[in-house]
Amino acid sequence: MKKIKNIIIVALIIVLIVIGYFVVTKYFSKTNREDEIFSSFESGLTGLGITYTRSDVDASEYGAKKAYSYVANEKTIILYIFDSNSEEYKQGELNNFIQSKKNEESKLYGVFRNNCVLYMESEFPNDSEVLTLFINVVTENK
């Protein structure tokens, strides 16, 4: 009887460890995906010969998780990353814009791909190459 109790206790401990491992791995893989997208995008900009300044952006204005702006030659692009269950992102795909939560007149227009949005001012350096870079980066990091 005592052996059975010990076996059950060991089995429960193993099950809890396995469950904990999957929960932690899933959390960190999402965080790493965001970091990987920004890192790959920035490496790509540098590879295109674009010198930029990166700044934090209030991502919550459009319901995003994280966003950075990149300024080069006085032109701006902003990369937003949304949660996979984001209602704002889903509505944005349908409407081709996301309504600001802070300003009723402000809308985010951009290119929507895999829970990411790229906003780009016209005449941003190498704009077509940057668009291709964005699509490739977010497709590789689904």
MIDOSE-1310 file (N, C-alpha, C; in nm, 2 decimals, decimal comma, always signed):
residues 142
mkki	+0,08/-0,12/+0,00/+0,00/+0,00/+0,00/+0,09/+0,13/+0,00; +0,19/+0,12/+0,08/+0,28/+0,23/+0,09/+0,35/+0,26/-0,05; +0,39/+0,15/-0,12/+0,45/+0,16/-0,25/+0,36/+0,23/-0,35; +0,23/+0,19/-0,34/+0,14/+0,25/-0,44/+0,12/+0,40/-0,41
knii	+0,12/+0,44/-0,29/+0,11/+0,58/-0,25/+0,23/+0,66/-0,31; +0,35/+0,60/-0,29/+0,47/+0,66/-0,33/+0,48/+0,67/-0,49; +0,43/+0,57/-0,55/+0,42/+0,57/-0,70/+0,33/+0,68/-0,75; +0,21/+0,69/-0,68/+0,11/+0,80/-0,72/+0,17/+0,94/-0,70
ival	+0,24/+0,95/-0,58/+0,29/+1,08/-0,55/+0,40/+1,12/-0,66; +0,49/+1,03/-0,69/+0,59/+1,05/-0,79/+0,53/+1,08/-0,93; +0,43/+1,01/-0,96/+0,36/+1,03/-1,09/+0,29/+1,17/-1,09; +0,23/+1,21/-0,99/+0,17/+1,35/-0,98/+0,28/+1,46/-0,99
iivl	+0,39/+1,44/-0,93/+0,50/+1,53/-0,93/+0,55/+1,55/-1,08; +0,56/+1,43/-1,14/+0,61/+1,43/-1,28/+0,51/+1,50/-1,37; +0,38/+1,48/-1,35/+0,28/+1,54/-1,43/+0,28/+1,69/-1,41; +0,29/+1,74/-1,29/+0,30/+1,88/-1,26/+0,42/+1,95/-1,32
ivig	+0,53/+1,88/-1,32/+0,65/+1,93/-1,38/+0,63/+1,95/-1,53; +0,58/+1,85/-1,59/+0,56/+1,85/-1,74/+0,46/+1,96/-1,77; +0,35/+1,98/-1,70/+0,25/+2,09/-1,73/+0,32/+2,22/-1,71; +0,40/+2,24/-1,60/+0,47/+2,36/-1,58/+0,56/+2,40/-1,69
yfvv	+0,63/+2,30/-1,74/+0,73/+2,32/-1,85/+0,66/+2,37/-1,97; +0,54/+2,31/-2,01/+0,47/+2,36/-2,13/+0,41/+2,50/-2,11; +0,37/+2,53/-1,99/+0,31/+2,66/-1,97/+0,42/+2,77/-1,98; +0,54/+2,74/-1,92/+0,65/+2,84/-1,92/+0,70/+2,85/-2,06
tkyf	+0,72/+2,74/-2,13/+0,77/+2,74/-2,27/+0,68/+2,82/-2,36; +0,55/+2,80/-2,35/+0,45/+2,87/-2,43/+0,46/+3,02/-2,41; +0,47/+3,06/-2,28/+0,48/+3,21/-2,25/+0,61/+3,27/-2,31; +0,72/+3,20/-2,29/+0,85/+3,25/-2,34/+0,86/+3,25/-2,49
sktn	+0,79/+3,16/-2,56/+0,80/+3,15/-2,70/+0,72/+3,27/-2,76; +0,61/+3,31/-2,70/+0,54/+3,43/-2,75/+0,63/+3,56/-2,73; +0,69/+3,57/-2,62/+0,78/+3,69/-2,59/+0,89/+3,68/-2,69; +0,95/+3,57/-2,71/+1,06/+3,56/-2,81/+1,02/+3,59/-2,95
rede	+0,89/+3,55/-2,99/+0,84/+3,59/-3,12/+0,84/+3,74/-3,14; +0,79/+3,81/-3,05/+0,79/+3,96/-3,06/+0,93/+4,01/-3,07; +1,02/+3,97/-2,99/+1,16/+4,02/-2,99/+1,22/+3,98/-3,12; +1,20/+3,86/-3,17/+1,26/+3,81/-3,30/+1,21/+3,89/-3,42
ifss	+1,08/+3,93/-3,41/+1,02/+4,01/-3,52/+1,09/+4,15/-3,53; +1,10/+4,21/-3,41/+1,16/+4,34/-3,41/+1,31/+4,33/-3,45; +1,38/+4,24/-3,39/+1,52/+4,22/-3,42/+1,55/+4,19/-3,57; +1,47/+4,10/-3,63/+1,49/+4,07/-3,77/+1,45/+4,19/-3,86
fesg	+1,35/+4,26/-3,82/+1,31/+4,38/-3,90/+1,42/+4,48/-3,89; +1,48/+4,51/-3,78/+1,58/+4,61/-3,76/+1,71/+4,56/-3,83; +1,74/+4,44/-3,83/+1,86/+4,39/-3,90/+1,84/+4,41/-4,05; +1,71/+4,38/-4,10/+1,68/+4,40/-4,24/+1,69/+4,55/-4,28
ltgl	+1,64/+4,64/-4,20/+1,66/+4,78/-4,23/+1,81/+4,82/-4,24; +1,89/+4,77/-4,15/+2,03/+4,80/-4,16/+2,09/+4,74/-4,28; +2,05/+4,62/-4,32/+2,09/+4,55/-4,44/+2,06/+4,63/-4,56; +1,95/+4,70/-4,56/+1,91/+4,78/-4,68/+1,98/+4,92/-4,68
gity	+2,07/+4,94/-4,58/+2,15/+5,06/-4,58/+2,07/+5,18/-4,52; +1,96/+5,15/-4,44/+1,88/+5,25/-4,38/+1,93/+5,28/-4,24; +1,97/+5,40/-4,22/+2,01/+5,45/-4,08/+1,89/+5,51/-4,02; +1,85/+5,45/-3,90/+1,72/+5,49/-3,84/+1,74/+5,52/-3,69
trsd	+1,64/+5,59/-3,63/+1,63/+5,60/-3,49/+1,51/+5,53/-3,44; +1,52/+5,44/-3,34/+1,41/+5,37/-3,29/+1,35/+5,43/-3,17; +1,22/+5,44/-3,15/+1,16/+5,49/-3,04/+1,04/+5,41/-3,00; +1,01/+5,40/-2,87/+0,89/+5,33/-2,82/+0,76/+5,41/-2,87
vdas	+0,66/+5,34/-2,89/+0,53/+5,40/-2,93/+0,42/+5,34/-2,83; +0,32/+5,42/-2,80/+0,21/+5,38/-2,72/+0,13/+5,28/-2,80; +0,16/+5,15/-2,79/+0,09/+5,05/-2,86/-0,05/+5,03/-2,82; -0,08/+5,07/-2,70/-0,22/+5,05/-2,65/-0,32/+5,14/-2,72
eyga	-0,28/+5,24/-2,78/-0,37/+5,33/-2,85/-0,45/+5,26/-2,95; -0,39/+5,16/-3,01/-0,46/+5,08/-3,12/-0,49/+4,94/-3,07; -0,46/+4,91/-2,94/-0,48/+4,77/-2,89/-0,37/+4,68/-2,92; -0,25/+4,73/-2,96/-0,14/+4,64/-2,98/-0,07/+4,61/-2,85
kkay	+0,02/+4,50/-2,86/+0,10/+4,46/-2,74/+0,22/+4,55/-2,73; +0,28/+4,57/-2,85/+0,41/+4,64/-2,85/+0,43/+4,71/-2,99; +0,50/+4,82/-2,99/+0,52/+4,89/-3,11/+0,65/+4,98/-3,10; +0,72/+4,99/-3,21/+0,83/+5,08/-3,22/+0,82/+5,16/-3,35
syva	+0,87/+5,29/-3,34/+0,87/+5,37/-3,46/+1,02/+5,38/-3,50; +1,04/+5,39/-3,63/+1,17/+5,40/-3,69/+1,17/+5,52/-3,78; +1,26/+5,62/-3,75/+1,27/+5,74/-3,83/+1,40/+5,74/-3,91; +1,38/+5,76/-4,04/+1,50/+5,77/-4,13/+1,47/+5,88/-4,23
nekt	+1,56/+5,97/-4,25/+1,54/+6,09/-4,34/+1,41/+6,16/-4,31; +1,38/+6,18/-4,19/+1,27/+6,25/-4,14/+1,13/+6,19/-4,18; +1,14/+6,06/-4,22/+1,02/+5,99/-4,25/+1,00/+5,87/-4,15; +0,88/+5,83/-4,12/+0,85/+5,74/-4,01/+0,78/+5,61/-4,06
iily	+0,82/+5,50/-4,00/+0,75/+5,38/-4,01/+0,72/+5,33/-3,87; +0,61/+5,26/-3,85/+0,58/+5,21/-3,71/+0,54/+5,06/-3,73; +0,60/+4,97/-3,65/+0,57/+4,83/-3,66/+0,50/+4,80/-3,53; +0,37/+4,75/-3,54/+0,29/+4,71/-3,43/+0,28/+4,56/-3,43
ifds	+0,28/+4,50/-3,31/+0,25/+4,36/-3,29/+0,13/+4,35/-3,20; +0,03/+4,27/-3,24/-0,09/+4,25/-3,17/-0,10/+4,11/-3,11; -0,18/+4,09/-3,01/-0,20/+3,96/-2,96/-0,28/+3,88/-3,06; -0,26/+3,75/-3,07/-0,33/+3,67/-3,17/-0,48/+3,67/-3,16
nsee	-0,53/+3,70/-3,04/-0,68/+3,71/-3,02/-0,73/+3,85/-3,02; -0,65/+3,95/-3,07/-0,69/+4,09/-3,06/-0,81/+4,12/-3,15; -0,92/+4,17/-3,09/-1,04/+4,21/-3,16/-1,01/+4,33/-3,25; -0,92/+4,42/-3,20/-0,88/+4,54/-3,28/-0,81/+4,50/-3,41
ykqg	-0,72/+4,40/-3,40/-0,66/+4,35/-3,52/-0,76/+4,28/-3,62; -0,84/+4,20/-3,56/-0,94/+4,13/-3,65/-1,03/+4,24/-3,72; -1,08/+4,34/-3,65/-1,16/+4,44/-3,71/-1,08/+4,52/-3,81; -0,95/+4,54/-3,78/-0,86/+4,62/-3,87/-0,85/+4,54/-4,00
elnn	-0,84/+4,41/-4,00/-0,83/+4,33/-4,12/-0,95/+4,35/-4,21; -1,07/+4,35/-4,14/-1,19/+4,37/-4,21/-1,21/+4,51/-4,27; -1,18/+4,61/-4,19/-1,20/+4,75/-4,23/-1,08/+4,82/-4,30; -0,97/+4,75/-4,30/-0,84/+4,81/-4,35/-0,79/+4,92/-4,27
fiqs	-0,84/+4,94/-4,14/-0,78/+5,03/-4,05/-0,82/+4,99/-3,91; -0,75/+5,05/-3,81/-0,78/+5,02/-3,67/-0,81/+5,16/-3,60; -0,93/+5,17/-3,54/-0,97/+5,29/-3,47/-0,89/+5,31/-3,34; -0,84/+5,43/-3,32/-0,77/+5,47/-3,20/-0,87/+5,46/-3,08
kkne	-0,81/+5,41/-2,97/-0,89/+5,41/-2,84/-0,89/+5,54/-2,77; -0,80/+5,63/-2,82/-0,78/+5,76/-2,75/-0,84/+5,88/-2,82; -0,84/+5,87/-2,95/-0,89/+5,98/-3,04/-0,98/+5,93/-3,14; -1,10/+5,96/-3,14/-1,21/+5,91/-3,23/-1,17/+5,94/-3,38
eskl	-1,10/+6,04/-3,40/-1,07/+6,08/-3,54/-0,94/+6,01/-3,59; -0,87/+5,95/-3,51/-0,74/+5,88/-3,55/-0,76/+5,74/-3,58; -0,71/+5,70/-3,70/-0,72/+5,56/-3,75/-0,58/+5,52/-3,79; -0,55/+5,39/-3,77/-0,42/+5,33/-3,81/-0,45/+5,26/-3,94
ygvf	-0,39/+5,31/-4,05/-0,39/+5,24/-4,18/-0,25/+5,18/-4,20; -0,25/+5,06/-4,26/-0,12/+5,00/-4,28/-0,13/+4,87/-4,35; -0,02/+4,79/-4,35/-0,02/+4,66/-4,41/-0,04/+4,56/-4,29; -0,14/+4,47/-4,30/-0,18/+4,38/-4,20/-0,13/+4,24/-4,24
rnnc	-0,05/+4,18/-4,15/+0,00/+4,04/-4,17/+0,03/+3,97/-4,04; -0,03/+3,86/-4,02/+0,01/+3,77/-3,91/+0,01/+3,84/-3,77; -0,09/+3,92/-3,74/-0,11/+3,99/-3,62/+0,00/+4,11/-3,60; +0,05/+4,15/-3,72/+0,14/+4,27/-3,72/+0,08/+4,37/-3,82
vlym	+0,11/+4,50/-3,79/+0,08/+4,60/-3,88/+0,20/+4,69/-3,90; +0,22/+4,73/-4,03/+0,33/+4,82/-4,06/+0,26/+4,95/-4,12; +0,29/+5,06/-4,05/+0,24/+5,19/-4,10/+0,37/+5,25/-4,16; +0,36/+5,31/-4,28/+0,47/+5,37/-4,34/+0,43/+5,50/-4,41
esef	+0,51/+5,61/-4,37/+0,49/+5,74/-4,44/+0,53/+5,73/-4,58; +0,47/+5,80/-4,67/+0,52/+5,80/-4,81/+0,66/+5,85/-4,82; +0,73/+5,81/-4,91/+0,87/+5,85/-4,94/+0,97/+5,80/-4,83; +0,93/+5,70/-4,75/+1,02/+5,64/-4,66/+1,13/+5,58/-4,75
pnds	+1,26/+5,59/-4,71/+1,37/+5,53/-4,79/+1,34/+5,38/-4,82; +1,36/+5,34/-4,94/+1,35/+5,20/-4,99/+1,22/+5,14/-4,95; +1,11/+5,22/-4,97/+0,98/+5,18/-4,92/+0,93/+5,04/-4,97; +0,96/+5,01/-5,10/+0,91/+4,88/-5,15/+0,99/+4,77/-5,09
evlt	+1,13/+4,79/-5,07/+1,21/+4,69/-5,01/+1,17/+4,67/-4,86; +1,14/+4,78/-4,79/+1,09/+4,77/-4,65/+0,96/+4,69/-4,64; +0,87/+4,71/-4,73/+0,75/+4,64/-4,73/+0,77/+4,49/-4,75; +0,86/+4,46/-4,85/+0,89/+4,32/-4,87/+0,96/+4,26/-4,74
lfin	+1,05/+4,33/-4,68/+1,11/+4,29/-4,56/+1,01/+4,26/-4,45; +0,92/+4,35/-4,43/+0,81/+4,33/-4,33/+0,73/+4,20/-4,36; +0,69/+4,18/-4,48/+0,61/+4,06/-4,51/+0,70/+3,94/-4,49; +0,82/+3,94/-4,52/+0,91/+3,82/-4,50/+0,93/+3,80/-4,35
vvte	+0,96/+3,90/-4,28/+0,99/+3,88/-4,13/+0,86/+3,83/-4,06; +0,75/+3,88/-4,08/+0,63/+3,84/-4,01/+0,58/+3,70/-4,06; +0,61/+3,67/-4,18/+0,58/+3,53/-4,23/+0,67/+3,43/-4,17; +0,80/+3,46/-4,16/+0,89/+3,36/-4,10/+0,87/+3,34/-3,95
nk	+0,82/+3,44/-3,89/+0,80/+3,44/-3,74/+0,65/+3,43/-3,70; +0,58/+3,34/-3,76/+0,43/+3,32/-3,73/+0,42/+3,28/-3,59
